[in-house]
Amino acid sequence: MKTQQPTKAEHRRMEVIKDLGCLLCKLDMGDMRHYTPCDVHHVTDGFRRLGHAFTFGACPFVHHRAKVYGSVDGWGVEEKYGMTQRDMVRLQDRLVAESEDNTVGAKVRAAMSEG
């Protein structure tokens, strides 16, 4: 079955994820400000995607290795990070929300300082 096209909100979320970079590299570095270019990894249940809302940033090394093994969890990510893929989605959601808040906040502050 073909995956549905993302909604505008899901598309925006995936663009922000790409701007934020690889979530697993951030965890490895212990710094949520760390940036490694990333793909958007879709969480799966078996080999079926759960949808565009169930995504997090994974660099090409992580993302393509996951494809070889069938899922990120297929090669020990849960054991390494103590998080399930759904936990990673929740963390990614928080980072996306913070990024959006900072972006909107910056625009509001800039507009206020101009006028």
DRENTOR-938178 format. One record per residue: chain; x negated, y negated, z negated of N, C-alpha, C, O in turn. Coordinates in steps of 0.1 Angstrom, whole numbers, plus 5000, padded with zeros to 4 digits. Layout:
! DRENTOR-938178
{node 'A'; {X; Y; Z}; {X; Y; Z}; {X; Y; Z}; {X; Y; Z}}
...
END
This chain:
! DRENTOR-938178
{node 'A'; {4992; 5012; 5000}; {5000; 5000; 5000}; {4991; 4988; 5000}; {4981; 4987; 4993}}
{node 'A'; {4995; 4978; 5008}; {4987; 4965; 5009}; {4990; 4956; 4997}; {5001; 4955; 4993}}
{node 'A'; {4979; 4950; 4993}; {4981; 4940; 4982}; {4988; 4928; 4986}; {4986; 4923; 4997}}
{node 'A'; {4997; 4923; 4978}; {5004; 4910; 4981}; {4995; 4899; 4981}; {4984; 4899; 4974}}
{node 'A'; {4998; 4888; 4989}; {4990; 4876; 4989}; {4992; 4869; 4975}; {5002; 4870; 4969}}
{node 'A'; {4981; 4863; 4971}; {4982; 4856; 4958}; {4991; 4844; 4959}; {4992; 4837; 4969}}
{node 'A'; {4997; 4841; 4947}; {5005; 4828; 4947}; {4995; 4817; 4946}; {4983; 4819; 4945}}
{node 'A'; {5001; 4805; 4947}; {4992; 4793; 4946}; {4984; 4792; 4933}; {4973; 4789; 4933}}
{node 'A'; {4991; 4796; 4922}; {4985; 4796; 4909}; {4974; 4806; 4908}; {4964; 4804; 4903}}
{node 'A'; {4977; 4818; 4913}; {4967; 4829; 4913}; {4955; 4825; 4922}; {4944; 4828; 4918}}
{node 'A'; {4958; 4819; 4933}; {4947; 4815; 4942}; {4938; 4805; 4935}; {4926; 4805; 4935}}
{node 'A'; {4944; 4795; 4928}; {4937; 4785; 4921}; {4929; 4791; 4910}; {4917; 4787; 4908}}
{node 'A'; {4935; 4801; 4903}; {4927; 4808; 4892}; {4915; 4815; 4897}; {4904; 4814; 4891}}
{node 'A'; {4916; 4821; 4909}; {4905; 4828; 4914}; {4894; 4819; 4919}; {4882; 4822; 4918}}
{node 'A'; {4898; 4807; 4924}; {4888; 4797; 4928}; {4881; 4792; 4915}; {4868; 4790; 4916}}
{node 'A'; {4888; 4790; 4904}; {4881; 4785; 4892}; {4872; 4796; 4887}; {4861; 4793; 4882}}
{node 'A'; {4876; 4809; 4888}; {4867; 4820; 4884}; {4854; 4820; 4892}; {4844; 4821; 4886}}
{node 'A'; {4855; 4818; 4905}; {4843; 4817; 4913}; {4834; 4805; 4908}; {4822; 4806; 4908}}
{node 'A'; {4841; 4794; 4905}; {4833; 4782; 4900}; {4826; 4785; 4887}; {4815; 4780; 4884}}
{node 'A'; {4833; 4793; 4878}; {4827; 4796; 4865}; {4816; 4806; 4866}; {4806; 4806; 4857}}
{node 'A'; {4816; 4816; 4875}; {4806; 4826; 4876}; {4809; 4839; 4869}; {4819; 4841; 4864}}
{node 'A'; {4799; 4848; 4870}; {4801; 4861; 4865}; {4803; 4862; 4850}; {4794; 4857; 4842}}
{node 'A'; {4814; 4868; 4846}; {4817; 4869; 4831}; {4807; 4878; 4824}; {4803; 4875; 4813}}
{node 'A'; {4804; 4889; 4831}; {4795; 4899; 4824}; {4780; 4893; 4823}; {4774; 4896; 4813}}
{node 'A'; {4776; 4885; 4832}; {4763; 4878; 4831}; {4764; 4868; 4819}; {4754; 4867; 4812}}
{node 'A'; {4775; 4861; 4817}; {4776; 4852; 4806}; {4775; 4860; 4793}; {4768; 4856; 4784}}
{node 'A'; {4782; 4872; 4792}; {4781; 4880; 4780}; {4767; 4885; 4778}; {4762; 4885; 4767}}
{node 'A'; {4760; 4889; 4789}; {4746; 4894; 4788}; {4737; 4883; 4783}; {4728; 4886; 4774}}
{node 'A'; {4739; 4871; 4787}; {4730; 4860; 4783}; {4734; 4854; 4770}; {4726; 4847; 4764}}
{node 'A'; {4746; 4857; 4765}; {4751; 4852; 4752}; {4754; 4837; 4754}; {4753; 4830; 4744}}
{node 'A'; {4757; 4833; 4766}; {4760; 4818; 4768}; {4771; 4817; 4778}; {4769; 4820; 4790}}
{node 'A'; {4782; 4812; 4774}; {4794; 4810; 4783}; {4791; 4799; 4793}; {4799; 4798; 4803}}
{node 'A'; {4781; 4791; 4792}; {4777; 4781; 4802}; {4769; 4787; 4813}; {4767; 4780; 4823}}
{node 'A'; {4763; 4799; 4811}; {4754; 4805; 4821}; {4762; 4807; 4834}; {4774; 4810; 4834}}
{node 'A'; {4755; 4805; 4845}; {4762; 4806; 4858}; {4755; 4816; 4867}; {4743; 4814; 4870}}
{node 'A'; {4762; 4826; 4872}; {4757; 4835; 4883}; {4768; 4835; 4893}; {4780; 4838; 4889}}
{node 'A'; {4766; 4833; 4906}; {4777; 4833; 4916}; {4784; 4847; 4915}; {4778; 4857; 4912}}
{node 'A'; {4797; 4847; 4917}; {4804; 4859; 4915}; {4815; 4861; 4926}; {4819; 4852; 4933}}
{node 'A'; {4820; 4874; 4926}; {4832; 4878; 4933}; {4843; 4878; 4923}; {4840; 4877; 4911}}
{node 'A'; {4855; 4879; 4928}; {4866; 4881; 4918}; {4869; 4896; 4918}; {4873; 4902; 4928}}
{node 'A'; {4867; 4902; 4906}; {4870; 4916; 4904}; {4884; 4918; 4899}; {4889; 4912; 4890}}
{node 'A'; {4892; 4926; 4907}; {4905; 4930; 4903}; {4905; 4942; 4894}; {4899; 4952; 4898}}
{node 'A'; {4912; 4941; 4883}; {4913; 4952; 4874}; {4922; 4963; 4880}; {4932; 4960; 4886}}
{node 'A'; {4918; 4975; 4878}; {4925; 4986; 4884}; {4930; 4996; 4873}; {4925; 4996; 4862}}
{node 'A'; {4941; 5003; 4876}; {4945; 5014; 4868}; {4944; 5026; 4877}; {4952; 5028; 4886}}
{node 'A'; {4934; 5034; 4874}; {4930; 5044; 4884}; {4924; 5037; 4896}; {4914; 5030; 4894}}
{node 'A'; {4929; 5038; 4907}; {4924; 5031; 4919}; {4934; 5021; 4924}; {4932; 5016; 4935}}
{node 'A'; {4944; 5018; 4916}; {4954; 5008; 4920}; {4952; 4995; 4913}; {4951; 4994; 4901}}
{node 'A'; {4951; 4984; 4921}; {4950; 4971; 4915}; {4962; 4967; 4907}; {4973; 4970; 4911}}
{node 'A'; {4960; 4960; 4896}; {4971; 4955; 4888}; {4977; 4942; 4893}; {4988; 4938; 4888}}
{node 'A'; {4970; 4935; 4901}; {4975; 4923; 4907}; {4965; 4912; 4905}; {4954; 4914; 4899}}
{node 'A'; {4967; 4901; 4912}; {4958; 4890; 4912}; {4956; 4883; 4899}; {4946; 4876; 4897}}
{node 'A'; {4965; 4884; 4890}; {4964; 4878; 4876}; {4955; 4886; 4868}; {4950; 4881; 4857}}
{node 'A'; {4952; 4898; 4871}; {4943; 4907; 4863}; {4929; 4907; 4870}; {4925; 4917; 4876}}
{node 'A'; {4922; 4896; 4869}; {4909; 4894; 4875}; {4899; 4888; 4866}; {4903; 4880; 4857}}
{node 'A'; {4887; 4890; 4869}; {4876; 4883; 4862}; {4864; 4882; 4871}; {4863; 4889; 4881}}
{node 'A'; {4855; 4873; 4868}; {4843; 4871; 4877}; {4833; 4882; 4874}; {4829; 4885; 4863}}
{node 'A'; {4828; 4887; 4886}; {4818; 4898; 4885}; {4808; 4895; 4896}; {4812; 4894; 4908}}
{node 'A'; {4795; 4893; 4893}; {4785; 4891; 4903}; {4784; 4902; 4913}; {4789; 4913; 4910}}
{node 'A'; {4778; 4900; 4925}; {4778; 4911; 4935}; {4772; 4924; 4929}; {4776; 4935; 4933}}
{node 'A'; {4761; 4923; 4921}; {4756; 4935; 4915}; {4766; 4943; 4907}; {4768; 4955; 4909}}
{node 'A'; {4773; 4936; 4898}; {4783; 4943; 4890}; {4795; 4947; 4898}; {4800; 4959; 4897}}
{node 'A'; {4800; 4938; 4907}; {4812; 4941; 4915}; {4810; 4953; 4924}; {4819; 4961; 4925}}
{node 'A'; {4799; 4953; 4932}; {4797; 4963; 4941}; {4793; 4977; 4935}; {4797; 4987; 4940}}
{node 'A'; {4787; 4976; 4924}; {4784; 4988; 4916}; {4797; 4994; 4911}; {4799; 5006; 4911}}
{node 'A'; {4807; 4985; 4907}; {4820; 4990; 4903}; {4827; 4997; 4914}; {4834; 5007; 4912}}
{node 'A'; {4826; 4992; 4926}; {4833; 4998; 4938}; {4827; 5012; 4940}; {4835; 5021; 4943}}
{node 'A'; {4814; 5014; 4938}; {4808; 5027; 4940}; {4814; 5037; 4930}; {4817; 5049; 4933}}
{node 'A'; {4815; 5033; 4918}; {4819; 5042; 4907}; {4835; 5041; 4905}; {4839; 5049; 4896}}
{node 'A'; {4842; 5033; 4912}; {4856; 5033; 4911}; {4862; 5023; 4902}; {4873; 5018; 4904}}
{node 'A'; {4855; 5018; 4892}; {4859; 5007; 4884}; {4847; 5003; 4875}; {4838; 5010; 4874}}
{node 'A'; {4849; 4991; 4870}; {4838; 4986; 4861}; {4836; 4995; 4849}; {4825; 4998; 4845}}
{node 'A'; {4848; 5000; 4844}; {4847; 5009; 4833}; {4840; 5022; 4836}; {4836; 5030; 4827}}
{node 'A'; {4840; 5026; 4849}; {4834; 5039; 4853}; {4820; 5040; 4850}; {4814; 5051; 4851}}
{node 'A'; {4813; 5029; 4847}; {4798; 5031; 4843}; {4794; 5024; 4830}; {4783; 5019; 4829}}
{node 'A'; {4804; 5025; 4820}; {4800; 5021; 4807}; {4801; 5007; 4802}; {4796; 5003; 4792}}
{node 'A'; {4809; 4999; 4809}; {4810; 4985; 4805}; {4817; 4984; 4792}; {4814; 4976; 4783}}
{node 'A'; {4828; 4992; 4789}; {4835; 4992; 4777}; {4825; 4995; 4765}; {4825; 4988; 4755}}
{node 'A'; {4816; 5005; 4767}; {4807; 5008; 4757}; {4796; 4997; 4755}; {4793; 4994; 4743}}
{node 'A'; {4792; 4991; 4766}; {4782; 4980; 4765}; {4787; 4968; 4758}; {4780; 4962; 4750}}
{node 'A'; {4799; 4963; 4762}; {4804; 4951; 4757}; {4815; 4952; 4746}; {4818; 4942; 4740}}
{node 'A'; {4819; 4964; 4744}; {4830; 4966; 4734}; {4843; 4960; 4738}; {4851; 4956; 4729}}
{node 'A'; {4845; 4959; 4751}; {4857; 4952; 4756}; {4863; 4961; 4768}; {4855; 4967; 4775}}
{node 'A'; {4876; 4962; 4768}; {4882; 4968; 4780}; {4883; 4958; 4791}; {4880; 4946; 4789}}
{node 'A'; {4886; 4962; 4803}; {4888; 4953; 4814}; {4899; 4942; 4811}; {4898; 4931; 4814}}
{node 'A'; {4910; 4947; 4804}; {4920; 4938; 4800}; {4915; 4927; 4790}; {4920; 4916; 4790}}
{node 'A'; {4906; 4931; 4781}; {4900; 4922; 4772}; {4892; 4911; 4780}; {4893; 4899; 4777}}
{node 'A'; {4885; 4916; 4790}; {4878; 4907; 4798}; {4887; 4897; 4806}; {4883; 4885; 4807}}
{node 'A'; {4898; 4902; 4810}; {4908; 4893; 4817}; {4913; 4882; 4807}; {4914; 4871; 4810}}
{node 'A'; {4915; 4886; 4794}; {4920; 4876; 4784}; {4909; 4866; 4782}; {4912; 4854; 4780}}
{node 'A'; {4896; 4870; 4781}; {4885; 4861; 4779}; {4884; 4852; 4791}; {4882; 4840; 4790}}
{node 'A'; {4885; 4858; 4803}; {4885; 4850; 4815}; {4896; 4840; 4815}; {4894; 4828; 4819}}
{node 'A'; {4908; 4844; 4811}; {4919; 4834; 4810}; {4916; 4822; 4802}; {4919; 4811; 4805}}
{node 'A'; {4910; 4825; 4790}; {4906; 4814; 4781}; {4896; 4805; 4787}; {4897; 4793; 4786}}
{node 'A'; {4886; 4810; 4794}; {4876; 4802; 4801}; {4882; 4794; 4812}; {4879; 4782; 4814}}
{node 'A'; {4891; 4800; 4820}; {4898; 4793; 4830}; {4906; 4781; 4824}; {4906; 4770; 4829}}
{node 'A'; {4914; 4784; 4814}; {4922; 4774; 4807}; {4913; 4762; 4802}; {4916; 4750; 4804}}
{node 'A'; {4902; 4766; 4796}; {4893; 4755; 4791}; {4887; 4747; 4802}; {4886; 4735; 4801}}
{node 'A'; {4884; 4754; 4813}; {4878; 4747; 4825}; {4889; 4737; 4831}; {4886; 4726; 4834}}
{node 'A'; {4901; 4742; 4832}; {4912; 4734; 4837}; {4914; 4722; 4828}; {4916; 4711; 4833}}
{node 'A'; {4914; 4724; 4815}; {4916; 4713; 4805}; {4905; 4703; 4806}; {4908; 4691; 4806}}
{node 'A'; {4893; 4707; 4808}; {4882; 4698; 4809}; {4882; 4690; 4822}; {4879; 4679; 4822}}
{node 'A'; {4886; 4697; 4833}; {4888; 4690; 4846}; {4899; 4680; 4845}; {4897; 4668; 4850}}
{node 'A'; {4910; 4683; 4840}; {4921; 4674; 4839}; {4918; 4663; 4830}; {4920; 4651; 4832}}
{node 'A'; {4912; 4666; 4818}; {4908; 4656; 4809}; {4898; 4646; 4814}; {4899; 4634; 4812}}
{node 'A'; {4888; 4651; 4822}; {4878; 4643; 4829}; {4885; 4633; 4838}; {4881; 4621; 4839}}
{node 'A'; {4895; 4638; 4846}; {4902; 4629; 4855}; {4910; 4618; 4848}; {4910; 4607; 4852}}
{node 'A'; {4916; 4622; 4837}; {4924; 4613; 4829}; {4915; 4602; 4823}; {4918; 4590; 4823}}
{node 'A'; {4903; 4607; 4817}; {4894; 4597; 4811}; {4888; 4588; 4822}; {4887; 4576; 4819}}
{node 'A'; {4885; 4593; 4834}; {4880; 4584; 4845}; {4891; 4574; 4849}; {4887; 4562; 4851}}
{node 'A'; {4903; 4578; 4850}; {4914; 4569; 4854}; {4916; 4558; 4843}; {4918; 4547; 4847}}
{node 'A'; {4915; 4562; 4831}; {4917; 4552; 4820}; {4905; 4542; 4819}; {4908; 4531; 4816}}
{node 'A'; {4893; 4547; 4822}; {4882; 4538; 4822}; {4882; 4528; 4833}; {4876; 4517; 4832}}
{node 'A'; {4888; 4532; 4844}; {4889; 4523; 4856}; {4899; 4512; 4854}; {4898; 4501; 4859}}
{node 'A'; {4909; 4515; 4846}; {4920; 4505; 4846}; {4923; 4500; 4833}; {4932; 4492; 4831}}
END
